[in-house]
Amino acid sequence: MLAKNISIPKIARKCEEVSGLLRSLSHPQRLMILGHLAQGPKTVSELQKLCDLQQSQLSQFLGRMKLEGLVACERKGRFQFYSAADKRIVELIGAIQKIFCE
């Protein structure tokens, strides 16, 4: 249901934003990566084990997801920790998991 106070141009912009996000989430491996990141920050090696991906594949996914604003990266010592870039992504992944995985 659409809010009554929101203008049509604003609704159109939000629809474009959400559509782009859903397009970015449409790959099964990306969903799996974000599902793990929704639980908290992870290193590449942790994600590699959890997602059963080769390091090169995972790096490609993470690089593109970082450019798209889905993940953030923070260096701590000699490790890079990846996390979901936005709490709305965590909430969306949580809703998807609740609907489809429980």
Protein Blocks (a to p, Z undefined) as FASTA:
>chain_A
ZZfkbcfklmmmmmmmmmmmmmmmmpmklmmmmmmmmnoccdfklmmmmnopafklmmmm
mmmmmmnomaccddehjbccdddfbfklmmmmmmmmmmmmZZ
